[in-house]
């Protein structure tokens, strides 16, 4: 009896426990949760793609745009003068372009054109560095190195079998560029009797033959008082190769008929295509002119301007390749960065109105030698060119 009662109580307790468990389970409510996904717009900036550019160059260009648009805080490898003008601002930047790459003095040189923007760059080891350019898409001013730019362009009278640096500097021109489109060319008659490096006075063309390029440049700097950046020097063969085969000839505007048996020049007036030997013949003609070397020097300045116009026609993308092809035919103390930015600045200058002048002087004698004595007014000419342009 007692055992049956115990079993009944145990069963009743189990039933009550189960009912309690059911009640607790059914009375526990879970509040529904609502998950709201807020729509977000993700803008993916496409990578920069540059035709013909090595990957390291693409990286530098992309870093420049990322910095300018505020997408990166690390400044790119570029001149301080350029970086100082950048105010990082969210903006769309060009993402596609084309590069032209060459080699000069063992360093890579490049131009990159990006939908209206221009980059000038040189390689340094495994990477590249921006050295100049123009960025209208970013409203940045153009930069082609510190201005003014003042460079001596010299033609030695070395024949193909002679050494350029031990011959006479028979064609001397100082080219100035102010960085704002202005410029000027001043020719110096080869027989100008001036103080030369090493002491004493001689014809200026002897400064190269007697003292080499460094002595020549010191003579030029002493004469002009200008902070000349450097020189570009070539001889007869180099001149023909540079203007004929490297540039592909030039469209020369001949101001008057020229027929000079000594130089081989035979031209009617007007615009005409000339190759390397023809350009050299025109550049050398002087015996048929009443004032000899003064007119010859002026004509050589015309050749320089028309050669620059030829470069302008080819465009910025031609510069690296022309530097590479031209290196064997010239000597220069300008580095890759200097020559690259100088050439780009020439293209952007107003070549159609660029003054072409010759240092004033008169013929005379120094002992038995026929010379040119420069006029005192030449000092005003040098002062005028000091800012990189004539007529300022």
Steps between C-alpha positions, in 0.01 A plus 500: 500500500771737600706404198205561264440837658866591457491410133186711449663798670814458283294489181300806609822690571643413156181611327500829691863557411432440131202738507714765666770454234245533223357816651842660535587405147183634348496824695852599402469729199778619277445848363549507126802699382499708185831531317511802270777512246572856406589525133856630437651620175853380450700684238789303365773718353640329194874447491724719291594340170777648284588357163873430448587588863702273730310401816719715725413810297130421519531473877651850527230658281225327694653614830500858370130490419414320824675772697333779303155348552552435870491123457854476638682709758852410390637752247636355177851533366469843336657848524419697813388790282228275355394338826469841665226591254289194574210527742372141533134516395257221415484513124502274200841462342608357165541124505635423154794627300792425274872516574811548291821366653863540398850471640745789543834482679401165640177627660143450390313810384128509438204711407153389606188659355187445709184641340643851479750474786871464432762334717876513449690231688847351537600165639722474805599145574194276510250785523391816322475862608274770359713801403249725326186524297166673459176405677197698379267230638622593848522876432874484573747729321752346266847432637808433287775557750623822660481793263638685318678240292818617324693251287787536252457317169837465329609370162864395474669526162622140544484302178393133523860389556575763766431519873208726590647616832838596359366701208376859491154609616394661175126521575401642839145573610354568842140384529279644772157377611304674774259216578195704405520467122760769441858458392775624275812398310822698487775400260863590569724554196776241502775762453394704804819612675437444869678398822518121509539251781863458595583866446548739210267585215444298186227416255216346694497189280848411632363453852384148413810393310738637764316426824234239425127523583558619857728782391259588223209528744706708742579735212130527413400565860767766545395669175125500562476509878219245466457187716517265205361160589712301259577432136402281207791449259528329163720496189434491124402132491299520820312805373404319179392190690299689760308714254480243221466150639392562860252783439425384148588831339344837569268744328728800464378846413778656292470881515683570172675325215833350603761370258837432662743276315730475803231345724294335228190702592258559214156614613211700369308706757200347676400198704658173393598162634874451554693191600813484713764589237281781362448645846875491561567678171254776592650528851854539362429756227669835572728611216208625291379729779632852539532469874619141486474326834226729636251381238627146527439504874150637448425222248622239746250641750226453239598134469476456878151652506376293206649184652311581820180539298565157352523363853177677592327331206616159617373569852610418853488129437789528253747644752625182675567318174670804346723530806600137465564520126679834529739411782773353274507818291541763770685579820332671793552559869123510547364200686196296388263704718637832375484412132157338529343800671681748272370325188146494639523869586607577143184334366286716728675825406381754245737401220315703238597830661826403670764773445816393321783748539877520454732672747586839346856583404730614224786351305857593583847366547695350786851496365473320168179320592161617379269515803167635622490750781168475682324830566447631850125466436537122517489528879144629479415202280634254759308681773183475293546124460564445870131422568492248220342718234586787271291814488376479856 
